[in-house]
Amino acid sequence: MAAWQRLLDDEDVRRWHDKLANSSPLTADERVRVLARYCAEISTTPAELVKRASDQDGGRKRARDQLQDFVTASRNAGRAPGYVANFSKAVKSWLEHNDILLGKITIGGNGATPTIEDEKVPTPEELRRVLTASTLRGRVIVTFVAFTLFPISLLMSRSFSALVIAFVIRGLKEFGDPSRKALIIGYSDSGRRGQMIGSYYLVRDLIVSAGAILGAYLWKLGPALNFLGAAALGIAGTIFYVKTIRLSRQSALNDLKNELETRRRRRS
């Protein structure tokens, strides 16, 4: 069980969650998850948060100031406004459920994405120059990197421009599709090419089908786990492919050296 799910053992938190779930189950899970993270960072619990804010001797103001200070510190630490705003929404929603209205919390810079806002979308000509300059295997590696970066960029996206960049990265995999198919054909025996290609797609689709089930499970634990899990598998796959290429090249080089050495001995 994830840490945030333990909060649902509290009857009042469960009631708040269920009320939000009537409109959106995903939003309900996210609000509880973010509230749990906030409470962990300020070393408190949801119940204690309500108790302090309910104090008639300036409790609501102290709760508002604490949240505002947290938001300001998070922004100063470089966290994106959209990410920080989620904390404000979760805490205010929880306290509102308990009849405590905090008032306005200033986030600043909403919609900005500091980690990628200075990036520009590459032009088709720039993409063409990069991708056509590489070998078939190099293009396949580029697509593996694109597969790896896409879930990370999607997870970090907090604006439309960030989503555009994320899906440009997603589109890079299509540039390597002909190269991947060419390598599959090249590795196949000419007399069994149809069988080899069919077997490749059978194995690939079986893995993808299993991945869909795993993805559904991870989504229940938290949407971010899906993206991070996909990125981790992408990194592992890229490293494995690069190492395989190096071993293959080294083996071919050794075979060539042995062949040349054999020929040299025969001549002498």
Number of C-alpha atoms within 10 A of each C-alpha: 6 10 11 19 15 13 20 16 9 12 10 16 18 17 13 20 23 16 14 18 14 10 10 13 14 14 15 19 21 18 24 26 20 20 25 22 15 20 16 13 10 12 9 12 15 20 17 12 17 21 13 15 22 18 13 9 10 11 16 21 16 15 22 20 14 13 21 17 13 18 24 17 13 16 18 10 9 12 16 23 20 19 19 21 18 16 21 25 14 21 25 22 20 24 21 14 17 16 11 16 15 20 10 10 17 13 17 15 12 15 18 18 21 14 13 14 13 8 11 10 15 12 8 8 9 10 13 12 10 11 19 12 10 13 11 18 17 16 23 24 21 20 25 21 21 23 23 25 21 24 24 18 20 19 17 20 23 19 14 11 17 23 16 14 21 22 15 15 23 20 15 20 19 13 17 22 13 13 18 18 14 13 13 14 15 11 12 14 11 10 8 9 15 13 11 17 15 11 12 12 11 12 10 11 12 10 11 12 11 10 13 11 11 13 18 13 14 16 15 13 18 17 17 16 16 20 22 15 17 20 21 16 13 20 17 13 17 20 15 12 16 14 12 12 13 12 12 12 12 12 12 12 12 12 12 12 12 12 12 12 12 11 11 10 9 8 7 5
